[in-house]
Amino acid sequence: MGKTITEKILQAHTKLKEIHPGQLINARVDIALGNDITAPIAIREFRAAGGKKVFNKNKVALVLDHFTPNKDINSAEQCKAVREFAVEHSIVHFYEGGQVGVEHALLPEKGIVLPGDLVIGADSHTCTYGALGAFATGVGSTDLAATMLTGELWFKVPQSIKFIIHGKMKKWVSGKDLILNIIGRIGVDGALYQAMEFTGETISKLSMADRFSIANMAIEAGAKNGIFAPDAITKEYIKGRAKRAYKFYSSDADASYSQIIEIDAGKLEPQVAFPHLPSNVKGVSKAGKIKIDQSLIGSCTNGRIEDLRTAAKILKKRKAAPHVRLIIAPATPHIYKQAMQEGLLETFMKANAVISPPSCGACLGGHLGILAAGERAVATTNRNFVGRMGHPKSEVYLASPAVAAASAVLGRIASPEEL
Amino acid sequence: MKFSGKVWKFGDNIDTDAIIPARYLNTSDPKELALHCMEDADPNFVKKMRPGDIIIGGENFGCGSSREHAPIAIKAAGISCVVAKSFARIFYRNSFNMGLPIFECREIVDNIAEGTEISIDSAKGTITIRDAQKTFAINPIPPFMEQLIADGGLLKHIAKK
């Protein structure tokens, strides 16, 4: 019996000759990630367990991206605690201030995570790195503490669901629309404890930005990880970024799957997830007249340069509708600079957008874009739970950068086709 | 382990933003987090519940973020354990790693009203509705998870090894 890419990567990180879905394994971790919210607990646990030294200072990444620039005194204290730990342990991949970006955009951009890696992060969207052909999964702070101590962690080998995507996507349809559509089909627990493997001719032509958006939201279907077989597009992306060895894995033709789901992406229109679940998805043409107060373009799902270019195409020579707050948050300093050099920031400012520093703040209702009671936002982020971006009586609609930009201009949820 | 207490019922897909909203994540102090336990699912929950009470959830309890603040808030509020039809995977591992007892049992969720008193015997694998004298089977806890609990969480388990 053949193996899936997920099984192969996990097995390569153990001493075992053979592993199978359902098996509990201890596996070596290549990169362990924490942020300013989750790392403080991990550090406390690490110290309580008598930890004196992290297993490898090159393999721990600490990124202060959630409540930064520090939103209040408590947040500043949390960042301080992580900074002191990073200094004490000479952590190589520590990012803050003008070098910090949204972790799941930053780590791939810097070549810190690579194909074939086993990555754990105390952040649920760690699954983003599956786009590179890595096994990457979100865990808790105690897991991060255990990994910092030992360099290993326990995993249950997941079964895999194979998605075969074919058809040519229409104009304005992106990876975000594809993953929203998939979550709408299978539900927020449709892939619970499983790997989501994305294959097919549409996928083989998809940009890395689109692949990152798709892998990012695997957790919204309950998945352990999302994964793509690396190819020429992956190779091009990591060229100049990778500073250590990496390995391309792919699934065997006779690998076993719990389910195979085929989707014709050529039939999709832009998708919108209505409150309060990422699975509450409709085509944008069926959205009806939904007035919005805020449009947020950014996050680990859609804050990459390709996303900003799409938004700029729509916002060029247009303005956000009166009383709509358009917030654009480039995900990393590098993306910010690129957007500046390409003139995108000027386009955004002329459209009356607020340009936010790279931060996760607005997406999780931390700061930099909180909603009041009764307010509605369209956001290119990944979650629309009750209270996600502010008041428990506010609403979040998830969509692509193209839909978020068009909606900002029209003051209601809209397709770019309507402009 | 044995638990008994009054149950508080919640629906499907109770996410970690409902269990502990991100606006309170500028601290990891369990006592502070406990004050806001389940706040966006039921703003009065902390006032109503009593130490030892039990949370009953539907499908996919604890979905969303990886924040360990969620099981910490529940445990620090004094909830003795959580019973649900199913758990989201990160919440599941977090709970065992940090020592919040959780149990999967589909049948009881559909057969119990809020406020009912139940007893749980994890060794026997049973949940009993006391007044009705009805007993339901808990999905067995995998042996590795039992070991984690017996050792007092993941880090103590590692230390023991």
Interface residues (C-beta under 8 A of the other chain):
Chain A: L24 I37 T38 P40 I41 R44 E45 A48 A49 G50 H66 F67 K71 D72 N74 S75 Q78 G121 A122 D123 S124 T126 G138 V139 G140 S141 T142 D143 A145 A146 L149 T150 W154 V188 D189 L192 Y193 I219 G222 K224 L277 L364 G365 G366 R383 F385 V386 G387 R388 P392
Chain B: N13 D15 D17 A18 P21 A22 R23 L25 N26 T27 S28 D40 A41 P43 E59 N60 C63 G64 S65 S66 R67 E68 H69 I72 S86 A88 R89 I90 R93 N94 N97 M98 P142 F144 G153 L154 L155 K156 I158 A159
